[in-house]
């Protein structure tokens, strides 16, 4: 597989950005981090974090399996695990423009070139449902604690703003989803055609629209996957809640409460997903440090950073398992990656590709 000079430079810059920011964050808060890491670690909490990571990731792989089967592509749970692990390896360690998700899509579409757009739709839908689930989770759970007059939520204007924004996004999305059900087939096809004409982003926009439209016709599958996402996101929150306690601070009052973590953890995971470095490295630590400052002040920033670093080590260990899966499938995966890098996923007319 050949890499262009510009692709190599872009990849190197992403590594430099991520690990450069990580080094800066560690250096800036080194005194507080050193004090935490000198504490005796709570190994039971660490074990619990590892177990929750395993369960949550396995559920994400199964969610993708359900989305693939919902559009009648041939697929097995074993395939979803193998390809899911490979995707985890790509997204954790590799900076390339072709992410693990797109490689997975090309792999499952192998031998069915007329359904590549459908395959891509499955991974787009999986990402969108996961993102929506995080926003929904932060809004509903945080809103519930707010209604219950939890003092840590009621007294924090920043957290209340986050909850309002999340609920607004959820409300707008649900309204759009309901209205989409009344859209006639021919108008959906016409809109997809218009998106294709957009310069540069037309193909991507049409694929996104294609994914949304296909799954609007399969509400049971989508609702099931949203439910799975809710379970996963509960795991994410508890992962972070336990991770900040692996190296407990001397002043226990600096630790955030579970209700606070239910609000800030989903926001942190959403924000780091948009940071252009492998696995969001560096950006995740900076973001979670900032979020901890919003609830406990500057003195607590190292706690947020240390918690994210603890999760990072668990993610890297899991990413290494993905690397082993990649080695076992290297020839097939490389072919899929080459196909993905060459682009050319035609977005077929929606009416002509009804499953």
Secondary structure, DSSP 8 states (H G I E B T S, - for coil): ----HHHHHHHHHHHHHHHHHHHHHHHHTHHHHHHHHTS---HHHHHHHHHHHHHHHHHHHHHHHHHHHHTT----HHHHHHHHHHHHHHHHH---SS-HHHHHHHHHTTT-GGGHHHHHHHHHHHHHHHHHHHHHHHHHHHHHHHHTT-HHHHT-HHHHHHHHHHHHHHHHHHHHHHHHTT--HHHHHHHHHHHHTSTTTHHHHHHHHHHHHHHHT-HHHHHHHHHHHHHHHHHHHHHHHHHTTTT--SSGGGS--HHHHHHHHHHHHHHHHTSSSGGGTTHHHHHHHHHHHHHH-GGGHHHHHHHHHHHHHHHHHHHHHHHHHHHHTHHHHHHHHHHHHT-------TGGG--
